[in-house]
């Protein structure tokens, strides 16, 4: 299990005092805004940045200030950087499963136990999440809704009940 999880991306600078415009990848913007710190990664080394201010500006955007980023030039260096959160800083919820823990899990038929393939990606770009399943005949997308996804178990796999033709 990874200690640091992708939490968002620096989309741009904001103002001249080093503020950053962030696209968050958390369940909701309040989760990101409540983080005490974020991390940037360079060659598998994670650098901590303490968050000193965070404000939600939209459904998927925030403006944050970091303790060690005080100028426009400092902020510009972080543009397009992925920001990571430590698992220790995220709300404790025993029912929560992180996308990072799902990638690579086997995907099974919930009724027969037949293996369809492995989870290659989770797409969050549309109205609903899509699970991208790598099957022997190529990648297939499964809507991540309760009608199809019956169980996600990080230890055993993902169990689905697809409609006929969805994965053929």
N, CA and C of each residue as an Amber inpcrd file, in Angstrom:
protein
   504
   0.8250000  -1.1800000   0.0000000   0.0000000   0.0000000   0.0000000
   0.8720000   1.2460000   0.0000000   0.5500000   2.1510000  -0.8790000
   1.3150000   3.3950000  -0.9580000   1.0070000   4.2880000   0.2370000
   2.0540000   4.9240000   0.7770000   1.8640000   5.8450000   1.8980000
   1.2800000   7.1730000   1.4250000   1.6810000   7.6000000   0.2230000
   1.2170000   8.8800000  -0.3070000   0.2790000   8.6380000  -1.4810000
  -0.8490000   9.3410000  -1.4780000  -1.8620000   9.1860000  -2.5040000
  -2.0230000  10.4810000  -3.2940000  -2.2360000  10.3650000  -4.5880000
  -2.4710000  11.5520000  -5.4130000  -3.7230000  12.2560000  -4.9150000
  -3.5930000  13.5400000  -4.6080000  -4.7150000  14.3000000  -4.0560000
  -5.1500000  15.4390000  -4.9630000  -4.2870000  15.8510000  -5.8840000
  -4.6480000  16.9530000  -6.7710000  -3.4690000  17.3960000  -7.6080000
  -3.7110000  18.4650000  -8.3500000  -2.6900000  18.9790000  -9.2580000
  -2.6960000  20.4970000  -9.2080000  -1.4980000  21.0860000  -9.2560000
  -1.3710000  22.5420000  -9.3210000  -1.7100000  22.9570000 -10.7500000
  -2.8150000  23.6530000 -10.9120000  -3.2410000  24.0930000 -12.2380000
  -2.5970000  25.4100000 -12.6440000  -2.3900000  26.2990000 -11.6610000
  -1.8400000  27.6080000 -11.9930000  -1.4250000  28.3310000 -10.7240000
  -0.8150000  29.4670000 -10.9180000  -0.5130000  30.3610000  -9.7980000
  -1.7580000  31.2150000  -9.5590000  -1.7870000  31.8830000  -8.4030000
  -2.9070000  32.7710000  -8.0950000  -2.3350000  33.9850000  -7.3640000
  -2.2640000  35.0910000  -8.0520000  -1.7110000  36.3020000  -7.4470000
  -0.1960000  36.3130000  -7.4620000   0.3780000  37.2410000  -6.7180000
   1.8350000  37.4360000  -6.7460000   2.5270000  36.9700000  -5.4680000
   1.7650000  36.4660000  -4.4890000   2.3620000  36.0910000  -3.2090000
   2.5260000  34.5840000  -3.0450000   2.4660000  33.8340000  -4.1510000
   2.7520000  32.4030000  -4.0870000   1.5610000  31.4910000  -3.9090000
   0.3460000  32.0030000  -4.0020000  -0.8200000  31.1390000  -3.8780000
  -0.9290000  30.2470000  -5.1150000  -1.5740000  29.1050000  -4.9260000
  -1.6890000  28.1100000  -5.9860000  -3.1510000  27.7580000  -6.2370000
  -3.5170000  27.6370000  -7.4930000  -4.8480000  27.1630000  -7.8680000
  -4.7450000  25.6550000  -8.0530000  -5.5640000  24.9090000  -7.2980000
  -5.4680000  23.4630000  -7.2370000  -6.7210000  22.8050000  -7.8080000
  -6.5170000  21.7910000  -8.6230000  -7.6040000  20.8880000  -9.0170000
  -7.5030000  19.7070000  -8.0700000  -8.4990000  19.5400000  -7.2050000
  -8.4210000  18.4400000  -6.2310000  -8.9700000  17.1620000  -6.8410000
  -8.4480000  16.0290000  -6.3580000  -8.8870000  14.7140000  -6.8030000
  -9.4800000  13.9160000  -5.6430000  -9.8680000  14.6130000  -4.5950000
 -10.4650000  13.9630000  -3.4370000 -11.9750000  13.8070000  -3.6610000
 -12.6220000  13.0730000  -2.7750000 -14.0690000  12.8760000  -2.8910000
 -14.8210000  14.2030000  -2.9090000 -14.3150000  15.1570000  -2.1640000
 -14.9250000  16.4780000  -2.1070000 -13.8550000  17.4970000  -1.7480000
 -14.0700000  18.7700000  -2.1050000 -13.0120000  19.7650000  -1.8760000
 -12.6580000  19.9530000  -0.4040000 -13.6230000  19.7330000   0.4890000
 -13.3540000  19.9000000   1.9140000 -12.3050000  18.9430000   2.4410000
 -12.1870000  17.7680000   1.8330000 -11.1640000  16.7980000   2.2520000
  -9.7860000  17.3830000   1.9810000  -9.6030000  17.9350000   0.7780000
  -8.3030000  18.5370000   0.4410000  -8.0500000  19.7650000   1.3160000
  -9.0700000  20.6080000   1.4690000  -8.9110000  21.8540000   2.2430000
  -8.5310000  21.5870000   3.6930000  -8.8970000  20.4280000   4.2190000
  -8.6000000  20.0960000   5.6150000  -7.2130000  19.4850000   5.8140000
  -6.5090000  19.1990000   4.7290000  -5.1790000  18.6030000   4.8690000
  -4.2150000  19.5750000   5.5500000  -3.4030000  19.0920000   6.4870000
  -2.4200000  19.9710000   7.1130000  -1.1780000  20.1880000   6.2490000
  -0.9710000  19.2650000   5.3040000   0.2300000  19.3360000   4.4600000
  -0.0290000  18.5490000   3.1760000   0.7490000  18.8550000   2.1640000
   0.7670000  18.0730000   0.9230000   2.2240000  17.7810000   0.6060000
   2.4320000  16.9060000  -0.3650000   3.7790000  16.4980000  -0.7370000
   3.9370000  16.5890000  -2.2490000   5.1390000  16.9590000  -2.6660000
   5.5090000  16.8470000  -4.0680000   6.5150000  15.7070000  -4.1540000
   6.5810000  15.0830000  -5.3240000   7.4350000  13.9080000  -5.4840000
   8.4600000  14.1510000  -6.5830000   9.7040000  13.8580000  -6.2630000
  10.8090000  13.9400000  -7.2220000  11.6290000  12.6730000  -7.0880000
  11.6050000  11.8280000  -8.0960000  12.3840000  10.5830000  -8.1040000
  12.1470000   9.7400000  -6.8610000  10.8870000   9.5070000  -6.5200000
  10.4810000   8.6970000  -5.3700000  10.8610000   9.2920000  -4.0170000
  11.1810000  10.5780000  -3.9910000  11.4210000  11.2810000  -2.7260000
  10.2970000  12.3050000  -2.5780000   9.6120000  12.2550000  -1.4410000
   8.4710000  13.1310000  -1.2060000   8.8810000  14.2930000  -0.3110000
   8.5960000  15.5060000  -0.7880000   8.9200000  16.7180000  -0.0350000
   7.6370000  17.2760000   0.5750000   7.6790000  17.5150000   1.8780000
   6.5170000  18.0260000   2.5970000   6.3780000  19.5350000   2.4160000
   5.1300000  19.9800000   2.2390000   4.7890000  21.4030000   2.1600000
   3.6080000  21.6380000   3.1040000   3.8120000  22.4160000   4.1520000
   2.7500000  22.6930000   5.1060000   1.7530000  23.6750000   4.4820000
   0.4650000  23.3390000   4.5610000  -0.5840000  24.2310000   4.0610000
  -0.9050000  25.2500000   5.1470000  -0.8020000  26.5360000   4.8030000
  -1.1010000  27.5830000   5.7810000  -2.4550000  28.2390000   5.5330000
  -3.0230000  28.0420000   4.3490000  -4.3640000  28.5570000   4.0540000
  -4.9380000  27.7690000   2.8920000  -6.2470000  27.5400000   2.9500000
  -6.9370000  26.8450000   1.8560000  -8.3570000  27.3650000   1.7780000
  -8.7810000  27.6990000   0.5670000 -10.1670000  28.1250000   0.3780000
 -10.7340000  27.4300000  -0.8470000 -11.9790000  27.0090000  -0.7290000
 -12.6650000  26.3200000  -1.8100000 -13.2520000  27.3690000  -2.7390000
 -12.9140000  27.2710000  -4.0300000 -13.3950000  28.2680000  -4.9870000
 -14.3550000  27.6900000  -6.0040000 -14.5140000  26.3990000  -6.0190000
 -15.4150000  25.7410000  -6.9670000 -15.5560000  24.2890000  -6.6040000
 -16.3460000  23.5710000  -7.3890000 -16.5920000  22.1610000  -7.1030000
 -15.3160000  21.3290000  -7.1360000 -14.3860000  21.7000000  -8.0210000
 -13.1560000  20.9140000  -8.1100000 -11.8970000  21.7530000  -7.9670000
 -12.0230000  22.9980000  -7.4940000 -10.8390000  23.8560000  -7.3660000
 -10.7400000  24.5040000  -5.9890000  -9.5010000  24.7400000  -5.6170000
  -9.1860000  25.4270000  -4.3700000  -8.0360000  26.3960000  -4.6310000
  -7.8870000  27.3250000  -3.7520000  -6.7050000  28.1860000  -3.7070000
  -6.0090000  27.8600000  -2.3880000  -4.7240000  27.5210000  -2.4610000
  -3.9910000  27.2150000  -1.2330000  -2.7200000  28.0510000  -1.1550000
  -2.2480000  28.2050000   0.0790000  -0.9390000  28.8230000   0.3350000
  -0.1090000  27.8000000   1.0820000   1.1370000  27.6600000   0.6510000
   2.0690000  26.7490000   1.2960000   3.1180000  27.5540000   2.0420000
   3.5480000  27.0450000   3.1750000   4.5070000  27.7480000   4.0330000
   5.7950000  28.1000000   3.3000000   6.2530000  27.2370000   2.4150000
   7.5390000  27.4510000   1.7560000   7.4180000  28.0180000   0.3380000
   6.2340000  28.4980000  -0.0290000   6.0140000  29.0940000  -1.3560000
   5.4740000  30.5000000  -1.1230000   6.3470000  31.5070000  -1.2990000
   5.9850000  32.8710000  -0.9260000   6.0170000  33.8840000  -2.0580000
   6.4320000  33.4490000  -3.2400000   6.5090000  34.3860000  -4.3700000
   5.8490000  33.7630000  -5.5980000   5.5520000  34.6200000  -6.5470000
   5.0080000  34.1450000  -7.8180000   5.9780000  33.1560000  -8.4640000
   7.2610000  33.4390000  -8.3850000   8.2800000  32.5760000  -8.9940000
   8.2970000  31.1900000  -8.3360000   8.1860000  31.1620000  -6.9910000
   8.1160000  29.8750000  -6.2830000   6.8970000  29.0850000  -6.7390000
   5.7730000  29.7590000  -6.8470000   4.5260000  29.1050000  -7.2470000
   4.6110000  28.5980000  -8.6840000   5.1990000  29.3810000  -9.5630000
   5.2980000  29.0050000 -10.9760000   6.0940000  27.7070000 -11.1490000
   7.0640000  27.4660000 -10.2810000   7.8600000  26.2360000 -10.3550000
   7.0170000  24.9890000 -10.0710000   5.9090000  25.1590000  -9.3640000
   5.0630000  24.0200000  -9.0030000   3.9200000  23.7920000  -9.9940000
   3.7720000  24.6690000 -10.9660000   2.6760000  24.5410000 -11.9250000
   2.7250000  23.1600000 -12.5890000   1.5750000  22.5140000 -12.6690000
   1.3690000  21.1710000 -13.2310000   1.9190000  20.0400000 -12.3560000
   2.3770000  20.3520000 -11.1610000   2.8490000  19.3000000 -10.2400000
   1.6690000  18.5690000  -9.6160000   1.8400000  17.2770000  -9.4390000
   0.8590000  16.4850000  -8.7080000   1.1570000  16.6640000  -7.2200000
   0.1040000  16.8610000  -6.4350000   0.2420000  16.9740000  -4.9900000
  -0.2860000  15.6910000  -4.3510000   0.4230000  15.2270000  -3.3500000
   0.0940000  13.9830000  -2.6750000  -0.3160000  14.2610000  -1.2390000
  -1.1720000  13.3930000  -0.7130000  -1.5580000  13.4460000   0.6950000
  -1.0730000  12.1670000   1.3640000  -0.6540000  12.2870000   2.6050000
  -0.2930000  11.1100000   3.3870000  -1.5750000  10.4310000   3.8490000
  -1.5960000   9.0970000   3.8270000  -2.7570000   8.3690000   4.3450000
  -3.0720000   8.7930000   5.7790000  -2.0330000   9.1300000   6.5420000
  -2.2150000   9.5090000   7.9400000  -3.0140000  10.7960000   8.0970000
  -3.0390000  11.6410000   7.0620000  -3.7300000  12.9260000   7.1330000
  -5.1550000  12.8790000   6.5960000  -5.5630000  11.7450000   6.0690000
  -6.9030000  11.6210000   5.4930000  -7.8770000  11.0980000   6.5350000
  -9.1660000  11.4690000   6.4190000 -10.1540000  10.9990000   7.3950000
 -10.1780000   9.4740000   7.4810000 -10.2870000   8.9820000   8.6900000
 -10.3020000   7.5310000   8.9140000 -11.7160000   7.0100000   8.6850000
 -11.8820000   6.1790000   7.6740000 -13.1720000   5.5890000   7.3390000
 -12.9170000   4.1450000   6.9210000 -13.3300000   3.1780000   7.7390000
 -13.0350000   1.7770000   7.4260000 -13.6950000   1.2870000   6.1300000
 -14.7230000   1.9720000   5.6510000 -15.4000000   1.5650000   4.4200000
 -14.7990000   2.1920000   3.1670000 -13.8590000   3.1170000   3.3310000
 -13.2710000   3.8160000   2.1920000 -12.1950000   2.9600000   1.5440000
 -12.2340000   2.9350000   0.2110000 -11.2030000   2.2540000  -0.5640000
 -10.6320000   3.2910000  -1.5280000  -9.3290000   3.4690000  -1.5140000
  -8.6900000   4.4420000  -2.3860000  -8.4410000   3.8540000  -3.7640000
  -8.5680000   4.6860000  -4.7790000  -8.3370000   4.2480000  -6.1560000
  -6.9600000   3.6070000  -6.2890000  -5.9620000   4.1960000  -5.6520000
  -4.5950000   3.6620000  -5.7430000  -4.5190000   2.2170000  -5.2590000
  -5.3920000   1.8460000  -4.3260000  -5.4110000   0.4750000  -3.8030000
  -6.2090000  -0.4660000  -4.6980000  -7.0170000   0.0940000  -5.5870000
  -7.8510000  -0.7240000  -6.4710000  -7.1430000  -1.1010000  -7.7680000
  -6.2580000  -0.2270000  -8.2540000  -5.5870000  -0.4870000  -9.5300000
  -4.8220000  -1.8120000  -9.4390000  -5.0400000  -2.6710000 -10.4140000
  -4.3740000  -3.9680000 -10.4450000  -5.1660000  -5.1030000  -9.8060000
  -6.2870000  -4.7710000  -9.1460000  -7.0940000  -5.8350000  -8.5330000
  -7.7650000  -6.6800000  -9.6130000  -7.9170000  -7.9660000  -9.3490000
  -8.6660000  -8.8020000 -10.2960000 -10.1450000  -8.4200000 -10.2580000
 -10.8090000  -8.5520000 -11.4220000 -12.2310000  -8.2620000 -11.5480000
 -12.9450000  -9.5680000 -11.8650000 -13.9010000  -9.9200000 -10.9980000
 -14.6050000 -11.1930000 -11.1050000 -16.1040000 -10.9900000 -11.3360000
 -16.7290000 -12.0080000 -11.9110000 -18.1870000 -12.0450000 -11.9950000
 -18.7000000 -12.3610000 -10.5900000 -19.6150000 -11.5470000 -10.0900000
 -20.1180000 -11.7070000  -8.7220000 -20.9060000 -12.9950000  -8.5500000
 -21.4590000 -13.5250000  -9.6270000 -22.2790000 -14.7300000  -9.5160000
 -21.5020000 -16.0160000  -9.7750000 -20.6350000 -15.9990000 -10.7810000
 -19.9450000 -17.2350000 -11.1750000 -18.5130000 -17.3250000 -10.6520000
 -17.9270000 -16.1790000 -10.2980000 -16.5340000 -16.1690000  -9.8620000
 -15.5440000 -16.1550000 -11.0060000 -16.0320000 -16.1490000 -12.2570000
 -15.1420000 -16.0960000 -13.4220000 -14.3860000 -14.7810000 -13.4240000
 -13.1220000 -14.8670000 -13.7900000 -12.2980000 -13.6590000 -13.8320000
 -12.4210000 -12.9920000 -15.2030000 -12.7760000 -11.6920000 -15.1750000
 -12.8660000 -10.9160000 -16.4150000 -11.5170000 -10.3090000 -16.7930000
 -10.7430000  -9.9250000 -15.8040000  -9.4680000  -9.2590000 -16.0530000
  -9.0040000  -8.5330000 -14.8090000  -8.2900000  -7.4250000 -15.0070000
  -7.8030000  -6.6250000 -13.8820000  -8.1910000  -5.1700000 -14.0800000
  -8.3290000  -4.4640000 -12.9740000  -8.6570000  -3.0410000 -13.0420000
  -7.4190000  -2.2770000 -13.4760000  -7.5200000  -1.5980000 -14.6190000
  -6.3950000  -0.8510000 -15.1730000  -6.4310000   0.6120000 -14.7690000
  -7.6390000   1.1650000 -14.5850000  -7.7600000   2.5890000 -14.2930000
  -9.1650000   2.8760000 -13.7960000  -9.3360000   4.0430000 -13.1730000
 -10.6500000   4.5520000 -12.8050000 -10.7420000   5.9270000 -13.4350000
 -11.6980000   6.0990000 -14.3290000 -11.8980000   7.3750000 -15.0100000
 -12.9340000   8.1790000 -14.2430000 -12.5750000   9.4010000 -13.9010000
 -13.4820000  10.2580000 -13.1360000 -13.8630000  11.5110000 -13.9210000
 -13.7700000  11.4620000 -15.2330000 -13.9860000  12.6460000 -16.0590000
 -15.4450000  12.9410000 -16.3840000 -16.3330000  11.9900000 -16.2520000
 -17.7180000  12.2020000 -16.6520000 -18.6320000  12.3810000 -15.4610000
 -19.9130000  12.1320000 -15.7000000 -20.9180000  12.2730000 -14.6490000
 -20.7440000  11.2070000 -13.5710000 -20.1550000  10.0730000 -13.9390000
 -19.9200000   9.0040000 -12.9780000 -18.5610000   8.3820000 -13.2380000
 -18.0450000   7.7210000 -12.2400000 -16.7750000   7.0280000 -12.4180000
 -16.9700000   5.8220000 -13.3230000 -15.9260000   5.5080000 -14.0810000
 -15.8940000   4.3050000 -14.8980000 -14.6910000   3.4800000 -14.4820000
 -14.9050000   2.1850000 -14.2810000 -13.8100000   1.2760000 -14.0220000
 -13.3310000   0.7520000 -15.3710000 -12.0500000   0.9310000 -15.6580000
 -11.4760000   0.4360000 -16.9000000 -10.8480000  -0.9190000 -16.5890000
 -11.4260000  -1.9530000 -17.2020000 -11.0110000  -3.3300000 -16.9420000
 -10.2050000  -3.8370000 -18.1300000  -8.9900000  -4.2930000 -17.8420000
  -8.1530000  -4.8870000 -18.8880000  -8.5310000  -6.3630000 -18.9850000
  -9.1200000  -6.7240000 -20.1410000  -9.5580000  -8.0920000 -20.3710000
  -8.6690000  -8.7200000 -21.4370000  -8.7670000 -10.0180000 -21.6670000
  -7.9700000 -10.6500000 -22.7300000  -8.2700000 -10.0860000 -24.1270000
  -9.4330000  -9.4580000 -24.3060000  -9.7820000  -8.9100000 -25.6310000
  -9.6680000  -7.3890000 -25.6790000  -9.0410000  -6.7910000 -24.6800000
  -8.8510000  -5.3440000 -24.6630000  -9.4870000  -4.6960000 -23.4430000
  -9.3720000  -3.3820000 -23.3730000  -9.9210000  -2.6500000 -22.2350000
 -11.4110000  -2.3910000 -22.4290000 -12.1700000  -2.5630000 -21.3550000
 -13.6060000  -2.3230000 -21.3550000 -13.9360000  -1.4390000 -20.1630000
 -14.9360000  -0.5760000 -20.3240000 -15.3480000   0.3310000 -19.2480000
 -16.6380000  -0.1710000 -18.6100000 -16.6560000  -0.1330000 -17.2830000
 -17.8240000  -0.5380000 -16.5120000 -18.2260000   0.6410000 -15.6400000
 -19.4600000   1.1180000 -15.7660000 -19.9040000   2.2070000 -14.8920000
 -19.8020000   1.7860000 -13.4270000 -19.2490000   2.6510000 -12.6010000
 -19.0540000   2.3490000 -11.1790000 -20.3210000   2.7030000 -10.4070000
 -21.3800000   1.9590000 -10.6920000 -22.6640000   2.1490000 -10.0260000
 -23.0690000   0.8410000  -9.3650000 -23.9150000   0.9470000  -8.3400000
 -24.2680000  -0.2430000  -7.5550000 -24.9610000  -1.3220000  -8.3750000
 -25.5650000  -0.9530000  -9.5020000 -26.1990000  -1.9570000 -10.3530000
 -25.1750000  -2.9100000 -10.9660000 -23.9410000  -2.4490000 -11.1680000
 -22.8860000  -3.2810000 -11.7540000 -21.8440000  -3.7250000 -10.7400000
 -21.4270000  -2.8220000  -9.8650000 -20.3590000  -3.1150000  -8.9060000
 -20.9920000  -3.6430000  -7.6230000 -20.7630000  -4.9040000  -7.3360000
 -21.3810000  -5.5130000  -6.1600000 -20.4960000  -5.4560000  -4.9260000
 -19.1830000  -5.5170000  -5.1290000 -18.2760000  -5.4870000  -3.9790000
 -16.8800000  -5.0830000  -4.4390000 -16.2360000  -4.2610000  -3.6300000
 -14.8230000  -3.9390000  -3.8330000 -14.1090000  -4.3270000  -2.5470000
 -13.2530000  -5.3030000  -2.6550000 -12.4900000  -5.7860000  -1.5120000
 -11.0100000  -5.6910000  -1.8660000 -10.2720000  -4.7890000  -1.2340000
  -8.8570000  -4.6090000  -1.5770000  -8.0110000  -5.8700000  -1.4020000
  -8.4930000  -6.8370000  -0.6330000  -7.7460000  -8.0710000  -0.4160000
  -8.0830000  -9.1510000  -1.4510000  -9.3410000  -9.1670000  -1.9170000
  -9.7900000 -10.2520000  -2.8010000 -10.0340000  -9.8230000  -4.2400000
 -10.5170000  -8.6040000  -4.4520000 -10.7900000  -8.1490000  -5.8090000
 -12.0780000  -7.3610000  -5.9180000 -12.4810000  -7.1300000  -7.1580000
 -13.6950000  -6.3820000  -7.4630000 -14.6890000  -7.3660000  -8.0680000
 -15.9130000  -7.3590000  -7.5470000 -16.9360000  -8.2950000  -7.9810000
 -18.0490000  -7.5160000  -8.6610000 -18.3220000  -7.8790000  -9.9290000
 -19.2790000  -7.1150000 -10.7250000 -20.3680000  -8.0290000 -11.2790000
 -21.4750000  -7.4060000 -11.6560000 -22.5760000  -8.1010000 -12.3110000
 -22.9120000  -7.2950000 -13.5670000 -22.1410000  -7.5210000 -14.6580000
 -22.3730000  -6.7190000 -15.8720000 -23.5700000  -7.2110000 -16.6770000
 -24.1290000  -6.3120000 -17.4800000 -25.1870000  -6.7160000 -18.3930000
 -24.5450000  -7.4590000 -19.5580000 -25.2880000  -8.3100000 -20.2340000
 -24.7180000  -9.0490000 -21.3730000 -24.1350000  -8.1010000 -22.4150000
 -22.9410000  -8.4540000 -22.8950000 -22.2740000  -7.6650000 -23.9200000
 -21.3660000  -6.5640000 -23.4090000 -21.4440000  -6.2350000 -22.1270000
 -20.6360000  -5.1370000 -21.5960000 -19.1410000  -5.4300000 -21.6480000
 -18.7580000  -6.6520000 -21.3990000 -17.3460000  -7.0120000 -21.3820000
 -16.9460000  -7.9500000 -22.5230000 -17.8830000  -8.2470000 -23.4290000
 -17.5880000  -9.1380000 -24.5620000 -16.8280000  -8.4030000 -25.6500000
